[in-house]
Amino acid sequence: MHVTATSAAAPARLVSDLEVETTAGAPLAPWTSIRVGGPAELLVRPRTPDALVAVLSRARSEGIPVHVLGGGANTLVGDRGIPGITLKIPADLFPEEVLAGTEGGTVTLGAGAAIARLINVMKARRWVGGEFLAGIPGSIGGAVAMNAGTKNGETERALDAVELATADGVGWVPRSALHIRYRFTELPAGALVTRARFRLSTGDLAASKAAMEADLGYRKRTQPLSQPNCGSVFTNPPGDHAGRLIDAVGLKGTILGGAQISAQHANWIVNLGSATAADVSGLIELALRRVQEATGIVLVPEVKRVGAFGEASQ
């Protein structure tokens, strides 16, 4: 195990009397869509909301770092792992709530639920309004935190309110009180998403189905979905596309170790089977440097790099 233990109170001892499941040295690569990365010093799965708050409170008091691992779709874990506590919120930690009105309704899902669950409920209730999330991997919590979406819309469009947990407790925040922008939701320091409520409506079901099928078809044709990947690597700069810029500087298809800037879409990096996190990070840095040198544009990573990284493969 490469991860360096925290110098404060041992994380395992800190949570030993709480209603949580813990795994020391848990491999994290299987929890990420690109399938790379080292272990968690301690992976913690709370069994109750109270236990979740207690973990946050005790970690803050003892100075132990906490990282929340969602669906792992836009996360790159360092090869040397993540020190401290890695929180994984179970999909069933919070109950699912569906409230129907005269012209639609609301769907409340826990942060650990898959984004696909929202689409499934929408279809079952014959509602519309979340089409742009169809086919996007990851969890509800990650979708809110990153304002996930496509060219056809973003999470904030359907979001009604978010429940946040901090070391001091849990509470709901209306969408109007959140500062949300392209691929980012500004959360209070130390807060994490526990539940999200979405507002959907009645509408043209045929158009809704057609939109989802068209979007999914486009993604399958243009993105390397059959290979382990971490999704779009960079956000698109205003008026341009990150993939076009990376392709224009000749990096499409470039290989470093076991990772490759996809030959299908230059804003995606894929694991060819033996990639390390350092390989992936090395390609990210290469794309950043070459695009800036050629155009002056500084690309902004959409992928979150967490933990400690080693040297890239040769």
Helices and strands as residue ranges (DSSP letters): H 11-14, E 20-27, G 29-31, E 39-46, H 49-62, E 66-68, E 75-77, E 82-87, E 97-101, E 104-110, H 115-125, G 131-133, H 140-145, E 149-150, E 153-154, G 155-157, E 159-166, E 169-174, G 175-177, E 179-181, E 184-186, E 192-201, H 205-222, E 229-232, H 242-248, E 255-256, E 259-261, E 268-271, H 277-295, E 304-306
